[in-house]
Structures are given as structure tokens and as C-alpha cells.
Amino acid sequence: MKKRILRSVSLIFSVVLFLTACGLMPAADNADETKPEQTAVPEADIREDISDKAEETKASYFVSLAEDTDRMILEAREQYEAEDHTPLAEPVKYNVLWLGFTQVYYEDLDFRMTDFDREYLEAVALNYEKSVESISDHNIDISVDLHFIEDSTPLTKTEGDDWLFLAQETVQPFIELYVNNETDTVLTTVQTAGEENVERNRGRDGYGINYVMLGLETAGLSSSRGYSTFDLQKPVEGTYPLQDPEIPSLYATAVAVHEWMHQLESLGSILDIEYPNTHAYMGAESFPGYQKYNADENDYDFFEFYKLVLKGELPYTGDAGLKHVGMYPKMWPLIKRNVFNIGNFTIKAADKAVYLSGQTSDPTLTVSDKPCSWNIRYCGEGRFSLSPDELPDKLIDLSNAWDAEDNSIGLWVYTGYTDAQSWCITGNDDGSYSLKTPYESSRLITIRDGAYLCSEGAEGIQKWMIEALE
């Protein structure tokens, strides 16, 4: 695919706080099996403004999304269980925003890219794109949009350690500059190696003590958009220039693929299957059931292991005997960001001029005359999580996971209690929606001088108009 290279971007932004969303829940086994062969997942239709739909269509909108996603999950699980590697009819379109930060710093330390580093990163992005496509038997079609950022950008030090990395919250303003609704993941790269960086930093406080992390995965399928950052380093002699971009021949390509593969690990919980940790090349001592792979002896920088994972052919020995695990073809559609990240919506009372809102001071669930943007994510089993944009680390939460009349509902961080933090969004005949607990009682979120879990027909607001935001 064509890459767009922007060589000189100079902007000054302030640091913006950005927190990743909650994790995904395991999916159900009761999806519809009657639909035709799965191809690529639609990229834009699930973000369509539901306010323009007919009332009967609106009422089933979220139910249809859940059914389609559950069908995809079921088909992927069945293909995995049958060890069926039948390729997709069409490759999954997957869009990567890649940002190369040409100057980063931490206190007195100052690291910069040279012109050669820029050329090398262009080759790494191409090598990543073409080699992953080739390894996956072209079940995925990757498009890389590469930009270089000229602003001097701060690194972050890990708590209690000496590692430095490029934090997502730091670069979020730059991401927002280039990201769009088609972007599935963001990769960022800095350069700390090279004679120029050695000479520039020799003798400065922290040099040789604080190291930039080779790679750091901070967000994958469990967030609204994946994010990974890593150090470029220098090419190994004889590997650059590229001889064939479909062969993963560059060291930094191996690092990019490694960090990106971390983002896919949530497939294990989504599908409720054995899915390999990206470090499982360490073998059975650390990862029972897996054999050990040695860098450079089998293939360049564990790439034999990476290939087997991306082809769904990695041997794993569990209680049921030998199983080949990794990415099966019908798993690829599930890594699209908008499969689980449904989008941002306002939730307005059906018969009042007030909106469901997340109060930021002493976070709680309330109503306001001003619209609040809610991020809605699919969690499996027909359920959705709801998080206010202004409090992205908080979810609508049922107090103490207690399904009882008039139990309070508020906002809380992700707890892992699935039933207490996921909700069924069901349509009503008048085009409104109700937000129901997944418990057998099916009680509704009800606003009445506070937020409560109440039976249908109780006093208070129980019906909502949900409208998509651009």
C-alpha cells in the first residue's frame, strides 16, 4: 500500500492526559451461525449516526452490532478449534499511524534522529507492512501512514525503574493531528543509538543509567485504539538496504512486530482460547506448554516464533495434547479498532431535556442540561461498557455487583466484575433505549435524584435517546 511521508512537521503542544479504556470480557457461545463466509469487517458502518435511522431500525441497532460481533467471535473460535487455516475471501484492511519523533529528551539527556535514521525508519515501516502481510498469507492488508515529528518531546521514566519511554499521553496531541476513524493502531519510534547521540550525551547526568526502553506496549484491543512505542536502534550490517520488503530482515522490524503482537494478546480472553504471550519464545519454564526459541539461531531475533504466531501454527502442548495456536484467518477481522470500540454517543432522556452525564468532581452518574460524550464498547455476550470521555478510566458501575431494587449506580474504575460494569442496550418501540443489567432481573438504570437499579416502570428516567457523535 502507498505510504505518505511527511518529513518536516513542527508543532508545539501541551501535554494532554490520556487514559486507556477498560479490558474486554470473554464472549458468548450463542452467536448466530447462519450468516455467509466472513470476509473483512466493515470499517465505517458501525460509526453511522443512528439518529438518522428509522425507529424500528434504531431499536435493534446495538442488538445487531452484538449479534454480528458474536458471530465473528464464534466463527473465529470454530476455525481455531478445527485448526482450519482457510484464508479469508478478502484481506482485512488495517491502518497504522506511525510517528517518528526526531528529538526526545529526559532532563539533560537529548536524543535525535539523523537523516539516515529517517531513511531507515521508512524502510522499517515498509518492511513491517509487507512482511506481516506475506507471513499472514495476505489475510491482512496493512497501510502505514508515516510522519516525522520535529518538536522536542519529553520521555517518561517508569515508576521505580530507570527505563524511559514515549508515553501515549505525551504524544496524544500529535496523534490527534493525524489520526482518523480508519486508524486501527498507533506506533511511535525514537532513536537513541548512533555516534551522534553518544557524543551528545556522554558525561551528562543519567547517561548510561537511564535507558530508553527497546519497546513498550501500553494499549491493545482492550482500549479504543492500540498504541506501542519502541527505539529504532541501528541496522545490522548486511540487512540494509532492503533486498526484499516481504522478508522481515531488519532488527527494528522485529521490534515493531514484537510490540504490535502484544496488542493482539487480548484475543485469548475475547475468544476464550489459548493464545500465546509474545514472550512465549522463552519456553516452558516461563510459559508452560511452549518450546524455547533462540534468537539468531532459528531466525533473526525470534522471528521464527513470530512467524508461527502470525500464521496460527505455533505448537502448544496442553492438557488436551498438541495444539497449534496464534492468529487464524478469521481472527484478523477482530483486531479492527471499531469492532469493539462502537464509538462516542450522547445519551439524552427520551421525555426530558437532560442528558446522562458523568460528574467529574466526586465522580458519579447524574444528569445534566449539557451533553456528555460517552464511549461505548462492546464486551461480548450482548453487553456494552459505557465510559464518559472526560473520565475515560471510569465505567458505569453497579455498586458491589448487587442485583437489588434501588441499589445505587455510579462510576468506578475497571474491577473485572463483568456483570457489574457491562450493560445490555435494548431498543424500545418508540425508538428510545433502555440500559439493562445483564443479571436475570433485567433491571434498568434509573435516574431519580441519583442513579439506581430499578424494575421497569419505576419512577424516574428509564428511557434514553442515544445519538452518535462524529
Backbone hydrogen bonds, N-H to C=O, Kabsch-Sander energy under -0.5 kcal/mol:
donor,donor_aa,acceptor,acceptor_aa,energy
5,I,3,K,-0.6
6,L,4,R,-0.6
6,L,146,L,-1.1
7,R,5,I,-0.6
11,L,9,V,-0.5
13,F,11,L,-0.5
16,V,169,E,-1.2
27,A,270,I,-1.5
47,R,44,A,-1.8
48,E,45,D,-1.5
50,I,48,E,-0.7
52,D,49,D,-1.4
53,K,50,I,-1.4
58,K,54,A,-2.9
59,A,55,E,-2.0
60,S,56,E,-0.6
60,S,57,T,-0.8
61,Y,58,K,-1.4
64,S,60,S,-2.8
65,L,61,Y,-2.0
66,A,62,F,-2.3
67,E,63,V,-2.5
68,D,64,S,-2.6
69,T,65,L,-2.5
70,D,66,A,-2.8
71,R,67,E,-2.2
72,M,68,D,-2.0
73,I,69,T,-2.4
74,L,70,D,-2.7
75,E,71,R,-2.7
76,A,72,M,-2.2
77,R,73,I,-2.4
78,E,74,L,-2.5
79,Q,75,E,-2.1
80,Y,76,A,-2.1
81,E,77,R,-2.7
82,A,78,E,-2.0
83,E,80,Y,-1.1
84,D,79,Q,-2.5
85,H,83,E,-0.6
89,A,38,Q,-0.7
92,V,139,N,-2.7
94,Y,141,D,-2.6
96,V,143,S,-2.9
97,L,185,T,-2.5
98,W,96,V,-0.6
98,W,145,D,-2.6
99,L,97,L,-0.5
99,L,187,L,-2.6
100,G,98,W,-0.5
100,G,147,H,-3.2
101,F,99,L,-0.7
101,F,189,T,-2.5
102,T,100,G,-0.7
102,T,149,I,-2.5
103,Q,151,D,-0.5
104,V,111,F,-2.5
105,Y,153,T,-1.7
106,Y,109,L,-1.7
109,L,106,Y,-2.5
111,F,104,V,-3.1
113,M,102,T,-2.4
118,R,114,T,-1.8
119,E,115,D,-1.9
120,Y,116,F,-2.7
121,L,117,D,-2.6
122,E,118,R,-2.0
123,A,119,E,-1.8
124,V,120,Y,-2.4
125,A,121,L,-2.7
126,L,122,E,-1.9
127,N,123,A,-2.7
128,Y,124,V,-2.9
129,E,125,A,-2.3
130,K,126,L,-2.7
131,S,127,N,-2.2
132,V,128,Y,-1.9
133,E,129,E,-1.7
134,S,130,K,-2.1
135,I,131,S,-2.8
136,S,132,V,-2.3
137,D,134,S,-1.6
138,H,133,E,-2.9
139,N,136,S,-0.9
141,D,92,V,-3.3
142,I,140,I,-0.6
143,S,94,Y,-2.5
145,D,96,V,-3.0
146,L,4,R,-0.8
146,L,144,V,-0.7
147,H,98,W,-2.5
148,F,6,L,-2.2
149,I,100,G,-2.8
150,E,9,V,-2.9
150,E,148,F,-0.5
153,T,103,Q,-2.3
153,T,151,D,-0.5
155,L,105,Y,-3.1
156,T,165,F,-3.3
158,T,163,W,-2.9
161,D,158,T,-1.8
164,L,211,Y,-3.0
165,F,156,T,-2.4
167,A,165,F,-1.0
170,T,167,A,-0.5
171,V,167,A,-1.5
172,Q,168,Q,-1.0
174,F,171,V,-0.8
175,I,171,V,-2.3
176,E,172,Q,-2.8
177,L,173,P,-1.0
178,Y,174,F,-1.1
178,Y,175,I,-0.9
179,V,175,I,-2.9
183,T,180,N,-1.7
184,D,95,N,-2.6
185,T,95,N,-1.4
186,V,226,G,-1.6
187,L,97,L,-2.5
188,T,228,S,-2.1
189,T,99,L,-2.3
190,V,230,F,-1.4
198,V,194,G,-1.9
199,E,195,E,-2.8
200,R,196,E,-2.2
201,N,197,N,-1.6
202,R,198,V,-1.7
204,R,201,N,-2.3
207,Y,204,R,-2.0
209,I,206,G,-1.9
210,N,206,G,-3.1
211,Y,162,D,-1.4
211,Y,209,I,-0.7
213,M,164,L,-3.6
216,L,229,T,-2.7
218,T,216,L,-0.6
218,T,227,Y,-1.5
219,A,227,Y,-1.6
221,L,263,Q,-1.6
223,S,220,G,-1.8
226,G,184,D,-1.4
227,Y,219,A,-2.9
228,S,186,V,-1.9
229,T,216,L,-2.0
230,F,188,T,-1.9
231,D,214,L,-1.8
232,L,190,V,-3.0
239,T,236,V,-2.2
247,I,244,D,-2.0
249,S,247,I,-1.9
254,A,250,L,-1.7
255,V,251,Y,-1.7
256,A,252,A,-2.6
257,V,253,T,-2.8
258,H,254,A,-2.4
259,E,255,V,-2.6
260,W,256,A,-2.3
261,M,257,V,-2.6
262,H,258,H,-1.2
263,Q,259,E,-0.7
263,Q,260,W,-1.0
264,L,260,W,-0.5
264,L,261,M,-1.2
265,E,262,H,-1.3
267,L,264,L,-2.0
268,G,265,E,-1.9
269,S,266,S,-0.5
270,I,266,S,-2.5
271,L,267,L,-2.6
272,D,268,G,-0.8
273,I,268,G,-2.0
275,Y,273,I,-0.7
280,A,277,N,-2.2
282,M,279,H,-2.0
283,G,280,A,-1.8
284,A,290,Y,-0.8
286,S,283,G,-1.1
287,F,283,G,-2.9
290,Y,287,F,-1.9
293,Y,281,Y,-2.9
295,A,293,Y,-0.5
296,D,299,D,-2.1
297,E,294,N,-0.6
298,N,294,N,-1.8
299,D,294,N,-0.6
302,F,299,D,-0.9
303,F,300,Y,-1.4
305,F,302,F,-0.6
306,Y,302,F,-2.0
307,K,303,F,-2.6
308,L,304,E,-1.9
309,V,305,F,-2.1
310,L,306,Y,-2.6
311,K,307,K,-1.4
312,G,309,V,-1.2
313,E,308,L,-3.1
314,L,308,L,-0.7
314,L,325,V,-2.2
316,Y,323,K,-2.3
317,T,289,G,-2.4
318,G,316,Y,-0.7
318,G,321,G,-2.1
321,G,318,G,-1.8
323,K,316,Y,-2.9
325,V,314,L,-2.9
325,V,323,K,-0.6
327,M,309,V,-3.4
328,Y,326,G,-0.8
331,M,328,Y,-2.6
332,W,328,Y,-0.7
332,W,329,P,-1.2
334,L,331,M,-1.2
335,I,332,W,-1.7
336,K,333,P,-1.1
339,V,336,K,-1.7
340,F,336,K,-0.6
341,N,337,R,-1.7
342,I,340,F,-1.3
342,I,376,I,-1.3
343,G,376,I,-1.2
345,F,374,W,-2.7
346,T,467,E,-2.7
348,K,346,T,-0.5
348,K,465,M,-2.8
349,A,354,V,-2.8
350,A,463,K,-2.3
352,K,349,A,-0.5
354,V,352,K,-1.1
355,Y,368,S,-3.4
356,L,347,I,-3.4
357,S,366,T,-3.0
359,Q,357,S,-0.7
359,Q,364,T,-2.4
364,T,359,Q,-1.0
366,T,357,S,-2.6
368,S,355,Y,-2.1
374,W,345,F,-3.3
374,W,372,C,-0.5
375,N,387,S,-3.5
376,I,343,G,-2.7
376,I,374,W,-0.6
377,R,375,N,-0.5
377,R,385,S,-2.1
378,Y,340,F,-3.1
379,C,383,R,-2.6
380,G,383,R,-0.7
383,R,380,G,-1.6
384,F,423,W,-2.3
385,S,377,R,-2.6
387,S,375,N,-2.1
389,D,373,S,-3.0
391,L,388,P,-1.4
394,K,391,L,-2.4
395,L,412,W,-3.0
396,I,386,L,-2.0
397,D,410,G,-2.9
398,L,420,A,-2.3
399,S,397,D,-0.6
399,S,408,S,-2.1
401,A,398,L,-2.4
402,W,399,S,-1.8
403,D,401,A,-0.7
404,A,402,W,-1.6
406,D,453,L,-2.8
407,N,404,A,-2.0
407,N,453,L,-0.7
409,I,451,A,-2.1
410,G,397,D,-2.6
412,W,395,L,-2.3
414,Y,393,D,-0.5
418,T,416,G,-1.4
420,A,417,Y,-0.8
421,Q,417,Y,-0.9
421,Q,418,T,-1.0
422,S,418,T,-0.7
423,W,384,F,-3.0
424,C,436,K,-3.0
425,I,423,W,-0.5
426,T,424,C,-0.8
426,T,434,S,-2.2
427,G,59,A,-0.8
428,N,432,S,-3.0
431,G,428,N,-1.9
433,Y,464,W,-3.0
434,S,426,T,-2.5
436,K,424,C,-2.9
436,K,434,S,-0.7
437,T,443,R,-2.8
442,S,439,Y,-1.6
444,L,454,C,-3.5
445,I,435,L,-2.7
446,T,452,Y,-2.9
447,I,461,I,-1.7
448,R,446,T,-0.6
448,R,450,G,-3.2
452,Y,446,T,-3.0
453,L,407,N,-2.2
454,C,444,L,-2.6
454,C,452,Y,-0.7
458,A,455,S,-1.7
461,I,447,I,-2.2
462,Q,460,G,-0.5
464,W,433,Y,-2.7
465,M,348,K,-3.8
466,I,464,W,-0.6
467,E,346,T,-2.1
467,E,465,M,-0.6
469,L,344,N,-3.2
